[in-house]
């Protein structure tokens, strides 16, 4: 899951992992208790000390407003989105860039 992150930062005993806006679903899944605990455990083993983990969306890489067809295509091609749509029988009804109403 972490391989889809766009960047990471360490500040004040906290690891901040940034995901692109189009991977919002993946970032939200990583914030669940079990995946987050696994990530903390691995991080603590590698670093050698406890650290907080924070998952954030990387808004600096958001698609330009008005480019929803490209954004929709990215969602439709995203393997995690496709898997969720198949599993729950969903469909993408609309796509909005961050900040759009």
Steps between C-alpha positions, in 0.01 A plus 500: 500500500778742589665463158229731359611789723632805319731610782568473872637728769626448855437782746482503878478125550237459229518342156268674255414296190343688210277339238376658178139621512401235248610234753271632774335158544838336552605765753174449690547122502852543641357704789299202624621351828662179372701644208608797713621270780698293251657814357592627849652162592718491188597865543595446864714198406680693225548826692552338840263732683125561511367754253156630417376442146279748321345439156421811295384588152757682287292794378802653327460230234124542452364517149430843359139617535287431196698190403247252634509267201868430563433462871210262430723293271758472776233379744362251248848359438604487866516130602380569853200701383416228247524231768271693734247565223497131411482382861214730596329522160553874481555748222661840467217749467707817495849634560591836650836659557579607858323823583227457239138513615 
